[in-house]
Amino acid sequence: MGALDELSPREISVLLRGEPERIAAWTGQWSARRLALHVVVIIVGAGFYGAAMGWWRDPQQALFTALKFPLIILLTSAANALLNAMLAPLLGLNIPFRQSFSAILTSFVIAAAILGAFSPLMAFLIWNAPPMSSATPSESTYNFIKLTQVAVIAFAGVTGNVRLLQLLSRLGGCRAVARRVLFAWLAGNLFLGSQLSWILRPFIGSPSLPVEFFRATALHGNFYENVFHSLLQLLQ
Amino acid sequence: MNNQNPIPPIPPQVLPPIPPVMPVSGSRSLGDDPSERVAIPNVIVAIEAILRQPRRVIFQLRQPGAGRLIAAMLFVSVVCSLIYGVVAGTFSGGMQLWAAPVKIAAGLMISALICLPSLYIFACLGGSQARLVEVSGLLAGLLMLMTTLLIGFAPVAWIFSQSTESLAWMGTLHLIFWFIATCFGLRFLEAGFSHSNARSLAGFRTWVVIFLLVALQMTTALRPILGTAKTFLPTEKKFFLAHWGDCLKAPDEASKSESR
């Protein structure tokens, strides 16, 4: 059966299992339907997780975060596509643009599917948490929810990248080259993804601030400046 | 007696697909691979070749009629640096939308022109058999690879340009992108020299330091590239380290609205 004939939502399980041969065949063949399926999985998976994340603050915040979370993934993939496609051959993996884009998107699809699967758990956690309001400051609850979010997102991201490493090893036939390419892609995607997250904040929201899609200061400063200033304050 | 248990025929061996890993440069002679002998007819193929088959570009630079390839690579370098310059110019907008691309493209070409004679001299001193046209071609390849990579960084640079006011931050970011792109470009140049029978790469490495210094000084000689000023070119002469020091010492003054 050809790789294109197998197109169905069931292929997500193949991605999660990490069957490098089949995934390599898929990335080698360009299919608009498969691309659409992957984009839908990212929108649904990351969207549901985003909704669960924002729901604690307000239903409207849930809607905003549901839109913003997949947007970060898709914008990062698109904006870095050209750079990632150039870096792969320069670092020893001679794959075409479409294949590098598909490979990266595949890792995001895996991460989004995991996030989507965790979204009911996150919603349950939020439902059991005391409401977020300025009247009842709940620092420990806030920290617990924040750390849980970090743990789930980290798990999804690490799994997606482990699968991507397996795929790159298969495509390149050499683990050292695969590691080099993965590291370069990760560096670029994390660098841009962090800034996009900064621009598109808030995600969880704050009881003392209004619910809004963008903060008024969205385009003032950048993520790294903020981290730098925080470090300076800490040292002083 | 007939053999009742004949040995089954050995099935034809299915060779595993050749992994698309780039061959290590320098392990084979140039042109051994037939794909390296295929001519580079246009700029798109030139870009593709320098990313995926740098040996093909190096081989073609040794063939008669390499001038066309060099011209194509320089054309790509100018176009890509102009595009990246527009992205850099969006930080301040206004006049910088045309001034930044002009300065970046001109600065890059002037730096290359200034450094070309010394590159040829160092190549000869190192025992390289490369002719001037080949050295020029390798330098043009460096510029093309560097500026093509900068185009890859352009979307990231644009997003940061729109979300920060700090000139120091944007300057640092552009320098990091330029440095990464230059490293890949220099790697191509070194691969080219390693195929020219050079006995030593010490001269080449010295030239790399010179080229980096010239390019960095060019950013100060043609300032402002990111910020704005009343004049197109600076009226005061400065060393680039002194200029950067001034920018970092006065971050408030160095916002995009100030003349830096």
Interface residues (C-beta under 8 A of the other chain):
Chain A: A79 N80 L82 L83 N84 A85 M86 L87 P89 L90 G92 L93 N94 I95 L171 G172 G173 C174 V177 G188 F191 L192 Q195 L196 W198 I199 A218 L219 H220 G221 N222 Y224 E225
Chain B: P19 P20 V21 M22 L51 R52 T148 L149 I151 G152 F153 P155 V156 I159 F160 Q162 S163 T164 E165 S166 W169 F184
